[in-house]
């Protein structure tokens, strides 16, 4: 097993944790001044007679200039007595997390990056890794999904995005400061297992896209970030859900459909809380959108849910999403 106590390997593991889980990394937050209007939120309110459950679509790596948040989100934060995330904050703060991730991502003779990914693709990826300063040799024994996420995370941080500024981490900190209880919709082990359980052929296919020298990764990341800032659900669907469903359908089922299905009863149960005990649920934006998303699934169960976005009228109607 590679040494994860040394700086290069530990940095790689933490980078992976940053993208997937929103784990903070010391010294990676760029200093920026907020100059733009607050992002239009991907925010919905699920209601019954006496309880509200807010669903907020997050972006795991953001910039300081993505703050402050909109008044709609601030009102939801103020209204909520509790906050729920994909993973409970206490699990993300577990110091054993990097080691656990590294152990899970180690491949065998068939599944490791150095043997599973064809040589021409590895050669193209090496150029990207070299440009980002990633030690290729230390990634050879990990599975392709680990390499994929490491590359994307490193690129995002070079572009000025950081997990400390991610919406999840910011709201976790605010909940702690306000003394509001927090919880997770799933455990860390379940989330990591979903990544590790994706088909090897689809892991390699995802790396092929990154390896393509014609692919402008910066433009794609900035486009997705811009869609999130604009609250543009259709654009996010096009850039994430539709593409993922088309190119890696089994991965889409494992990391999105199955997890959404597991979360639904937990979210419905939040409506059964005592009157006045409202909850804000913060998950990756992909989980809210499309026919497999939480919003559509909750509507299909006959529950009352509507979008909350006072600045969205000129972009898209408040109802029907």
N, C-alpha and C positions, 0 to 999 in steps of 0.2 A: 504493500500500500504506500502511496506517495506520502511524504512528510508534509502534513498540513500545519505544522507549527512554524515553519519558515515563512518569511514574508510573502514570496511570490504565490505559493500555493494557497496560503490562508487568504490572501487578497482575492484570488479567483473564487474561492468558496463564498466569501462574503459578498462578492459581486453578484453571484447567483442568488444568494439570499435576499439581496437588495431588490432585485427585480421581481422575484416570485412572491416574496413575503413582506417587502417594505422594511427590511431590517436596516437601521441607520448605520452609516460608516463615518467614523471620525474624520473630519477635515475635508469632506467631499462636497460640502455645500457652497456653491458659488455665491458671492455677494452681489446682489442685484437690487435695483430699486423698482418698486411697483409703479408702472406708468399707465397700464392699460385698465380698461373697465373690468370689473369682476367677471369671471367666467359665467356663462349661462349654464345653470346646473341641469344635470340629468337626475332630476328629483321627482319622485312620485309619493303620493300619500294614500295609504291603505287605511280604510276607516270602517268602524262599525258604530253602534249607537253611542259608545262612550270612550272609545280608545282609538288612537291613531298610531300607525306604524309607517315611518318614512323610509323610503328606499332611495339611496343616493349612489350614483355610479361614480366610482373613483378612477383616478389615474395614479399608478403606483410611484411614478417618478415625475416630479414637477419642478418648477422654478419658483424662486421667491416672487417673481413678477406675476405669478398666478394667484397671489393674495393681495388684498383681502377677498373673502368669499362674498357671494351675493347675499342680499338681505333674505332671500328665500331660504338659503341654507342656514344662515344665522338664526332665523326664526325657528327652523326645525331643531337646531341644536339646543336652543333655549327651551323649546317645548318638551324635548325628550327627557325623561327621567333616567333612561339607560341607553347605552350604545352597544351595538353588536357588529362584529367584523367577521371576515372570513376565518381568521385565526384570532384567538384571544390574545391580548397584549402580553399577558404573563408568559405564554408559550414563546412568543417572539423574543422575549428577553432572556430565555434560557441559554446560558453560556455554552451548553453542549450542542447547540443547533448547527454550527458549521461542521463539526465532526460527524454528526448524524447525516447531514446532507452529503458529505464526501463519501461516506461508506455506502450510501444508497446509490450514488451515481457511478461508482466504480463498475466497469464492465468486465466481462470474461473474454475469452479468446474470440468469441463470436460477436459480442455486442459492443466492444470498445471502439472508440472513434478511429483508432489507428488501423483497425482491420475491417470495420463495417462500412466505412466511407470510402468510395473508390478514389484511387490515387489522383486522378485529374481534378476532382472536386477539392481534395485536401490541398493540392498545390494552389488552387485559386484562393482557398480560405487562408492559406499561410500568408498570402500577400495582405489580406485584411488584418490578420493577427499581428503581423510584423508592424503594420502601420499603427496599431493600437498598443503596441508594446506587450502583447500577451506571449508568455512562454509556451510555444507550441508543444515542445517535448513533454511538458508537465500536464498537458491535456490529453495526450495520446491514450491513456488508459481509462479515461472516463467515457461514459455513453454519449452519443451524439446530442441528446436533448440538453445535457449539461453544457456542452460546447456551444450550442445554439444560444442558450440563455446568457452564458458568460459573454459571448460576443455582443449581443444586443445590449446588455447592461453596460458594458464598458463603453460602447459607442454612445449610449444615452448620457453617461456621465461626462464624456468628452464634449458633448453638445450643451452641457450646462444643466442637465436634469439631475436631480438627486432624490434618493429615497427619504431623506429627512424632510424634504418638502412635499413628499407624496401625501395625498389627501388622507390616506389611512393613518399614517403616522402623526400627522398634524392633529387629527381629531382624537386619536388615542391620548396624546399629550393633554389636549384640552379637557377630555373627560376626567383624566387623573387629577388635573388641577382643580376641576369643579367638584370633585368627589362623587362623580357619577359612576355607577357600576358598569362594567364592560363584560362582554362574553364573546365566544366564537361560534360560528355556525358549523365548524368542523375542526378536527384536531390537526395539528401539524403533520402527524404521520399520514393521515388520510390525504392531505393536500400533496405531500411529497410522493405518495404512492400513485396518485393520479398521473403525475408527470412521468414517473418511472415506468408506469404501465402502458404508455403509449407504444404503438407498434414500431419496431425498429425501422421498417421500410419507410414509414412516415417521418420518423426522426431524420433520416437521411434526406428525404425529399425536401424537408424544411431547410436543411443546410444547403441544398442545391440552389435555392432561391437567394440565400445570403451570399453564396460563392459567386454568383453570376456577376461579372465585372460591369455589366450594363446596369445593374441595380443600384440606384442612388438611395442608399440606406438613410442618409441624413434627410433627404426630401420626404421619404416615406414616414419617418418618425415625426418630423415636423408637421406633416399633413395630418397624421393621427392626433397629435397634440392639439393642432388647430381645430379639428373637428370636435374634440372634447371641450375646448374652451368655448366654442360657439354653441354648445349644447345640441349639435347636429347629429341626432340619433341615426338618421339614414346614412350619413357619411361614415359613421363609426361601424355600422353594420356592414357596409360595403368593404371597408378596409380590414375588418376583423372577421366577423361571423361568416359572411358569404365566401370570402377567400379561403378561410379555414375549412369550411364545409366542403368546398370544391376540391382543394388540394390534399387535405389530410382529414377525411371524414371520420375515421375512427378516433383520431386524437380529439376532434371536436366533440364527439359523443362522450368521451371519457372525461375531459377537463371542463366541459361546459354542461351538456345535457344531464349527465348522471349526477353531477354535483348540484345543479339546480333542483333536480328532483328530490335529492336528499334534504335540501334546505327548505323546501316549500312547507312541510308540516311544522317546522320550527318557527317559521315566520307567521303562519296562521295561528300558532299557539300564542304568539305575542298579543294577538287581538283579544285573547281570553284573560289578559291581565286585569287587575282591578281598575275601575273607572279612574281616569286621570293618570294612569301609568303608561305613558307613551314611550316608544322606542325608535331610535334612529339606526337603521341598518346600512352599513357602508360596505359595498362589494365592488369588484372590478366592473366597469361599465358594460362589458360584453355580457355579463350575467343578467342584465336587465332587459336586453334588447332581442327583437325577433320573436318568431313563434315559439321558440324553445326558452325564451327569457322568462324571468320571474314575473314581470309585469303581465305578459300575455297569459301565463299559466294561472296567475291569481285571478285575472278576469274570467278565464274559462271556468273557474270554480264558483263563479257568480258573486265574487266579492267586489266591493266598491273601491275603485282605485282611479286616481286622476293625476295627471302631471301638474307639478307646481313649478312655474317658471314665468314670472311676471314680465321678463324681458324677451320672451320667446314668441310673442304674438306675431311679430313681423316675419318670423322664420318658419314657424309651424304652429298649428292649433294646439291649444292646451289639452284637448281631449282627443282620444283616438290613437294614442301611442302606448 
